[in-house]
Amino acid sequence: EDSAEMLSMLLSGKGHATRMALDGATALSVAATFLPHVGLLDLSLPGMSGYELAQRLRAMPDLAHIRLVAVTGHGSDAHRVKARAAGFDEHLLKPVDLQAVDAVLASVRQELRQAR
């Protein structure tokens, strides 16, 4: 919870609109109304794994475009393969490198500009 709050505050401070959810069901509800361009998801969530959450987000038509980033302590090749199969685009290890998050966000901004 603390690391999620810290990351949300840091990104908000950089001018990004953020929403935070601490479990999968809440994340689905928030995403359905907020329609984010990027989702930073822990793989270990209460009630629903981050893998399942990614699959369910990918199944939502309004979120087909979302860039999903696993933010996790699970960094083995097996975890990376499983995350990719679940729909994740990126895999960042905790403690998260803010420069890596900034790079993902910059990439998404560039894609959005090109799509216009």
C-alpha beads as a LAMMPS data file, in Angstrom:
LAMMPS data file: protein, C-alpha beads

116 atoms
115 bonds

1 atom types
1 bond types

-500.0 500.0 xlo xhi
-500.0 500.0 ylo yhi
-500.0 500.0 zlo zhi

Masses

1 110.0

Atoms # bond

1 1 1 0.000 0.000 0.000
2 1 1 2.779 2.421 0.913
3 1 1 4.689 1.885 -2.336
4 1 1 1.484 2.303 -4.376
5 1 1 0.702 5.566 -2.589
6 1 1 4.254 6.814 -3.051
7 1 1 4.264 6.001 -6.773
8 1 1 0.852 7.630 -7.226
9 1 1 2.031 10.781 -5.430
10 1 1 5.243 10.964 -7.456
11 1 1 3.410 10.558 -10.753
12 1 1 0.746 13.088 -9.731
13 1 1 3.523 15.494 -8.836
14 1 1 4.863 15.117 -12.377
15 1 1 1.470 16.122 -13.781
16 1 1 0.000 12.687 -14.502
17 1 1 -3.624 11.957 -13.641
18 1 1 -3.576 8.915 -11.356
19 1 1 -6.009 6.657 -9.589
20 1 1 -5.076 3.987 -7.082
21 1 1 -6.740 0.707 -6.188
22 1 1 -5.415 -1.798 -3.693
23 1 1 -7.256 -4.886 -4.959
24 1 1 -8.280 -6.302 -8.312
25 1 1 -12.032 -5.722 -8.049
26 1 1 -11.551 -2.061 -7.184
27 1 1 -8.979 -1.690 -9.965
28 1 1 -11.496 -3.018 -12.510
29 1 1 -14.126 -0.567 -11.318
30 1 1 -11.726 2.379 -11.316
31 1 1 -10.337 1.499 -14.749
32 1 1 -13.826 1.182 -16.239
33 1 1 -14.604 4.807 -15.375
34 1 1 -11.140 6.395 -15.533
35 1 1 -10.038 4.662 -18.777
36 1 1 -6.286 4.979 -18.195
37 1 1 -3.657 4.795 -20.905
38 1 1 -1.274 2.963 -18.538
39 1 1 -1.852 0.503 -15.709
40 1 1 0.898 -0.181 -13.173
41 1 1 -0.157 -3.448 -11.550
42 1 1 1.318 -5.541 -8.788
43 1 1 1.201 -9.258 -9.517
44 1 1 0.269 -10.088 -5.910
45 1 1 -3.061 -8.466 -5.102
46 1 1 -5.702 -9.458 -2.564
47 1 1 -8.679 -11.273 -4.040
48 1 1 -7.346 -11.502 -7.595
49 1 1 -3.840 -11.882 -8.967
50 1 1 -2.324 -9.205 -11.133
51 1 1 -2.263 -11.790 -13.929
52 1 1 -6.044 -12.224 -13.745
53 1 1 -6.529 -8.467 -13.456
54 1 1 -4.479 -7.938 -16.617
55 1 1 -6.542 -10.507 -18.505
56 1 1 -9.795 -8.925 -17.363
57 1 1 -8.623 -5.421 -18.278
58 1 1 -7.586 -6.669 -21.723
59 1 1 -11.103 -8.100 -22.178
60 1 1 -12.710 -4.659 -21.667
61 1 1 -13.285 -3.032 -25.089
62 1 1 -12.712 0.497 -23.783
63 1 1 -9.296 -0.533 -22.455
64 1 1 -7.937 -2.353 -25.500
65 1 1 -5.267 0.354 -25.801
66 1 1 -4.005 0.227 -22.199
67 1 1 -0.274 -0.317 -21.639
68 1 1 0.033 -2.761 -18.754
69 1 1 3.143 -2.737 -16.600
70 1 1 3.825 -5.391 -13.977
71 1 1 5.410 -3.761 -10.929
72 1 1 6.523 -6.670 -8.817
73 1 1 9.105 -8.441 -6.736
74 1 1 8.748 -11.493 -8.992
75 1 1 11.474 -11.221 -11.608
76 1 1 12.200 -14.748 -12.756
77 1 1 11.962 -15.691 -16.416
78 1 1 8.890 -17.801 -15.572
79 1 1 7.149 -14.782 -14.022
80 1 1 8.025 -12.634 -17.035
81 1 1 6.656 -15.244 -19.457
82 1 1 3.474 -15.633 -17.403
83 1 1 3.048 -11.842 -17.232
84 1 1 3.462 -11.485 -21.003
85 1 1 0.921 -14.278 -21.575
86 1 1 -1.538 -12.502 -19.249
87 1 1 -1.295 -9.322 -21.325
88 1 1 1.450 -7.277 -19.694
89 1 1 3.593 -5.120 -21.971
90 1 1 6.353 -4.325 -19.486
91 1 1 7.814 -5.923 -16.339
92 1 1 9.449 -3.709 -13.687
93 1 1 10.960 -4.980 -10.466
94 1 1 10.393 -3.426 -7.054
95 1 1 11.659 -1.113 -5.863
96 1 1 10.514 0.438 -9.094
97 1 1 13.013 2.530 -11.031
98 1 1 11.255 5.848 -11.648
99 1 1 13.290 6.414 -14.802
100 1 1 11.879 3.158 -16.196
101 1 1 8.329 4.308 -15.376
102 1 1 9.057 7.692 -16.978
103 1 1 10.307 5.900 -20.103
104 1 1 7.091 3.869 -20.359
105 1 1 4.965 6.987 -19.911
106 1 1 7.001 8.904 -22.499
107 1 1 6.553 6.042 -24.954
108 1 1 2.784 6.058 -24.437
109 1 1 2.646 9.861 -24.851
110 1 1 4.544 9.534 -28.132
111 1 1 2.168 6.805 -29.369
112 1 1 -0.841 8.970 -28.498
113 1 1 0.620 11.947 -30.371
114 1 1 1.257 9.809 -33.440
115 1 1 -2.284 8.427 -33.334
116 1 1 -3.789 11.916 -33.578

Bonds

1 1 1 2
2 1 2 3
3 1 3 4
4 1 4 5
5 1 5 6
6 1 6 7
7 1 7 8
8 1 8 9
9 1 9 10
10 1 10 11
11 1 11 12
12 1 12 13
13 1 13 14
14 1 14 15
15 1 15 16
16 1 16 17
17 1 17 18
18 1 18 19
19 1 19 20
20 1 20 21
21 1 21 22
22 1 22 23
23 1 23 24
24 1 24 25
25 1 25 26
26 1 26 27
27 1 27 28
28 1 28 29
29 1 29 30
30 1 30 31
31 1 31 32
32 1 32 33
33 1 33 34
34 1 34 35
35 1 35 36
36 1 36 37
37 1 37 38
38 1 38 39
39 1 39 40
40 1 40 41
41 1 41 42
42 1 42 43
43 1 43 44
44 1 44 45
45 1 45 46
46 1 46 47
47 1 47 48
48 1 48 49
49 1 49 50
50 1 50 51
51 1 51 52
52 1 52 53
53 1 53 54
54 1 54 55
55 1 55 56
56 1 56 57
57 1 57 58
58 1 58 59
59 1 59 60
60 1 60 61
61 1 61 62
62 1 62 63
63 1 63 64
64 1 64 65
65 1 65 66
66 1 66 67
67 1 67 68
68 1 68 69
69 1 69 70
70 1 70 71
71 1 71 72
72 1 72 73
73 1 73 74
74 1 74 75
75 1 75 76
76 1 76 77
77 1 77 78
78 1 78 79
79 1 79 80
80 1 80 81
81 1 81 82
82 1 82 83
83 1 83 84
84 1 84 85
85 1 85 86
86 1 86 87
87 1 87 88
88 1 88 89
89 1 89 90
90 1 90 91
91 1 91 92
92 1 92 93
93 1 93 94
94 1 94 95
95 1 95 96
96 1 96 97
97 1 97 98
98 1 98 99
99 1 99 100
100 1 100 101
101 1 101 102
102 1 102 103
103 1 103 104
104 1 104 105
105 1 105 106
106 1 106 107
107 1 107 108
108 1 108 109
109 1 109 110
110 1 110 111
111 1 111 112
112 1 112 113
113 1 113 114
114 1 114 115
115 1 115 116
